[in-house]
Amino acid sequence: MQALVSQVYRLGVEVWQDTAVSGLVARDERIVGVQLADGRLIRTRAVVVATGGASVPQTGSTGDAYPWARALGHTIIDPYPTEVPLVSHAPVIQAKRLQGLSLRDVVVTLTDGRAKRLTQEEGDVMFSHFGLTGPAALRVSHYVSTALRKNPAEALTAYIDVLPAISGSDILGHLKMGRQKGRKELKTHVLEWVPERLMEEILRTLALDPHQAMAEVGNPVLEAVVKLIKAFPLPIAGTLPLAKATVTGGGVSVKDIQPSTMGSKRCQGLYFAGEVMDVHAHTGGYNITVAFSTGHLAGQSAAEYSLKLSWAPVPD
Ligand SMILES: Cc1cc2nc3c(=O)[nH]c(=O)nc-3n(C[C@H](O)[C@H](O)[C@H](O)COP(=O)(O)OP(=O)(O)OC[C@H]3O[C@@H](n4cnc5c(N)ncnc54)[C@H](O)[C@@H]3O)c2cc1C
C-alpha cells in the first residue's frame, strides 16, 4: 500500500481523505460532477466509481454507489454475501459438539434437495458455533447464496470427505483387518482415521457403542462408518449475513460496462472498478487482482476520455 500511496503523491495527485461522496451529477447522459456529503460539488468530466461492495461496512464500503448507478440507468444485481462462513442448524452444531474442530485438506461437496451436486471444493474447514468456516467452506458459500436466492426453501447439504486422498474401500479394508486384532474397541480403530470428536460424532450418528469389541462389528456397520468418513453430512441453512462476508456478490451489472475501457454504457465519462461491479472471485488475492486490473484500465480510460475533452469547459 505504501508503494502505491508514494507513487500517487510523486505524481502530484491531490488526495482528499475523510471526504464522503453522496452522489454523481450527470447531464444528458454525461458526467459533469461529483456531489460531496458536505454539500460541495466537484465539477469534472470523468469519474471512476471504486467504492467497493457492501460487506464488512466498517471498512468504509457500504454500497453507497448502487443507488447512484441505478439512478443513471444501470442494472444493480442485488448484493449478496459470498466467501462467507456457512450456517447450519444441525443438532451437532447447535450442541457445539464439534466447535473449534479443524479438518485439513478435506473436500466439501454441496448438494441440493434432489441430491444434485452444486459444487465441490478442496481445502481446510473448521466447525464453529454457528456452522462451518475455513477456506473450503468460504468457497462453497457462493453456491449456497445463489441456490437460496433461487429457492429459499432449498434443502442444501455439505458433505465433508475427511480423507479425500484415501479411497473408501481402502479404509474399509483396513477396518476389516482390524477385526483380527481381537478385543480392541471399535473407537480405537476409527480413531486411526479421524480426530476424536469426529469419531465420537460418527459413532453417535450410527448409534454405535464406541467400546464394542472390533471382532463383533459386522461389515454393514463398518461400511456405514466409512460412508460417514468419506461424506460426513451437514445440512446448510444459509450463510452469515453480507456484513460478515469477505466479498460482496452482485453490484453494477457488467452488461452495462464496456469491458475494453470499464466505461459505462449508460453515461459518458463514468467508469467502474473493483468490487462495486457484479464481479467476484475466491479469496487468495483474486478479488484484489480484479480491483487492481479494472482500476488500472478504468483510470487509464477515464484519463484518455478527459484529455480528449480537455479543450471544452466542464459544463455547469
Ligand atoms: C476481511 C477481508 C478479507 C479479505 N481477504 C481477501 C483475500 O484474501 N483475497 C482477496 O482477493 N480478497 C479479499 N478480500 C476482498 C478484497 O479486499 C476486496 O475485493 C477489494 O478490496 C475490493 O477493492 P475495491 O477497491 O473495489 O473496494 P474497497 O477496497 O472496498 O475500497 C472501497 C473504498 O471506497 C470508499 N468509499 C465507499 N463509499 C464511499 C463514499 N460514499 N465516499 C467516499 N469513499 C467511499 C471506502 O471507504 C473504501 O476505502 C477481503 C475483504 C475483507 C473485508
PDBQT file of the ligand as one rigid body, heavy atoms in Angstrom, charges set to zero:
ROOT
HETATM    1  C1  LIG A 401     -11.616  -9.128   5.962  1.00  0.00    +0.000 C 
HETATM    2  C2  LIG A 401     -11.426  -9.220   4.471  1.00  0.00    +0.000 A 
HETATM    3  C3  LIG A 401     -10.517 -10.118   3.942  1.00  0.00    +0.000 A 
HETATM    4  C4  LIG A 401     -10.339 -10.200   2.554  1.00  0.00    +0.000 A 
HETATM    5  N1  LIG A 401      -9.466 -11.105   2.066  1.00  0.00    +0.000 NA
HETATM    6  C5  LIG A 401      -9.293 -11.203   0.740  1.00  0.00    +0.000 A 
HETATM    7  C6  LIG A 401      -8.358 -12.124   0.198  1.00  0.00    +0.000 A 
HETATM    8  O1  LIG A 401      -7.696 -12.861   0.911  1.00  0.00    +0.000 OA
HETATM    9  N2  LIG A 401      -8.233 -12.181  -1.142  1.00  0.00    +0.000 N 
HETATM   10  C7  LIG A 401      -8.962 -11.374  -1.980  1.00  0.00    +0.000 A 
HETATM   11  O2  LIG A 401      -8.815 -11.462  -3.182  1.00  0.00    +0.000 OA
HETATM   12  N3  LIG A 401      -9.848 -10.509  -1.500  1.00  0.00    +0.000 NA
HETATM   13  C8  LIG A 401     -10.034 -10.394  -0.173  1.00  0.00    +0.000 A 
HETATM   14  N4  LIG A 401     -10.933  -9.501   0.313  1.00  0.00    +0.000 N 
HETATM   15  C9  LIG A 401     -11.710  -8.711  -0.643  1.00  0.00    +0.000 C 
HETATM   16  C10 LIG A 401     -10.907  -7.537  -1.161  1.00  0.00    +0.000 C 
HETATM   17  O3  LIG A 401     -10.364  -6.829  -0.060  1.00  0.00    +0.000 OA
HETATM   18  C11 LIG A 401     -11.826  -6.609  -1.985  1.00  0.00    +0.000 C 
HETATM   19  O4  LIG A 401     -12.392  -7.340  -3.051  1.00  0.00    +0.000 OA
HETATM   20  C12 LIG A 401     -11.071  -5.429  -2.551  1.00  0.00    +0.000 C 
HETATM   21  O5  LIG A 401     -10.507  -4.659  -1.526  1.00  0.00    +0.000 OA
HETATM   22  C13 LIG A 401     -12.035  -4.556  -3.355  1.00  0.00    +0.000 C 
HETATM   23  O6  LIG A 401     -11.345  -3.400  -3.731  1.00  0.00    +0.000 OA
HETATM   24  P1  LIG A 401     -12.161  -2.102  -4.141  1.00  0.00    +0.000 P 
HETATM   25  O7  LIG A 401     -11.110  -1.059  -4.382  1.00  0.00    +0.000 OA
HETATM   26  O8  LIG A 401     -13.120  -2.406  -5.207  1.00  0.00    +0.000 OA
HETATM   27  O9  LIG A 401     -13.019  -1.695  -2.873  1.00  0.00    +0.000 OA
HETATM   28  P2  LIG A 401     -12.579  -1.420  -1.368  1.00  0.00    +0.000 P 
HETATM   29  O10 LIG A 401     -11.238  -1.996  -1.057  1.00  0.00    +0.000 OA
HETATM   30  O11 LIG A 401     -13.752  -1.856  -0.545  1.00  0.00    +0.000 OA
HETATM   31  O12 LIG A 401     -12.425   0.161  -1.323  1.00  0.00    +0.000 OA
HETATM   32  C14 LIG A 401     -13.536   0.996  -1.489  1.00  0.00    +0.000 C 
HETATM   33  C15 LIG A 401     -13.194   2.354  -0.892  1.00  0.00    +0.000 C 
HETATM   34  O13 LIG A 401     -14.215   3.274  -1.233  1.00  0.00    +0.000 OA
HETATM   35  C16 LIG A 401     -14.501   4.057  -0.090  1.00  0.00    +0.000 C 
HETATM   36  N5  LIG A 401     -15.884   4.536  -0.181  1.00  0.00    +0.000 N 
HETATM   37  C17 LIG A 401     -17.025   3.801  -0.208  1.00  0.00    +0.000 A 
HETATM   38  N6  LIG A 401     -18.097   4.592  -0.296  1.00  0.00    +0.000 NA
HETATM   39  C18 LIG A 401     -17.628   5.871  -0.322  1.00  0.00    +0.000 A 
HETATM   40  C19 LIG A 401     -18.253   7.169  -0.407  1.00  0.00    +0.000 A 
HETATM   41  N7  LIG A 401     -19.570   7.302  -0.464  1.00  0.00    +0.000 N 
HETATM   42  N8  LIG A 401     -17.453   8.271  -0.404  1.00  0.00    +0.000 NA
HETATM   43  C20 LIG A 401     -16.109   8.160  -0.342  1.00  0.00    +0.000 A 
HETATM   44  N9  LIG A 401     -15.466   6.963  -0.273  1.00  0.00    +0.000 NA
HETATM   45  C21 LIG A 401     -16.214   5.842  -0.257  1.00  0.00    +0.000 A 
HETATM   46  C22 LIG A 401     -14.310   3.100   1.081  1.00  0.00    +0.000 C 
HETATM   47  O14 LIG A 401     -14.077   3.846   2.262  1.00  0.00    +0.000 OA
HETATM   48  C23 LIG A 401     -13.100   2.323   0.620  1.00  0.00    +0.000 C 
HETATM   49  O15 LIG A 401     -11.908   2.947   1.007  1.00  0.00    +0.000 OA
HETATM   50  C24 LIG A 401     -11.104  -9.362   1.689  1.00  0.00    +0.000 A 
HETATM   51  C25 LIG A 401     -12.006  -8.459   2.224  1.00  0.00    +0.000 A 
HETATM   52  C26 LIG A 401     -12.180  -8.379   3.597  1.00  0.00    +0.000 A 
HETATM   53  C27 LIG A 401     -13.166  -7.396   4.146  1.00  0.00    +0.000 C 
ENDROOT
TORSDOF 0
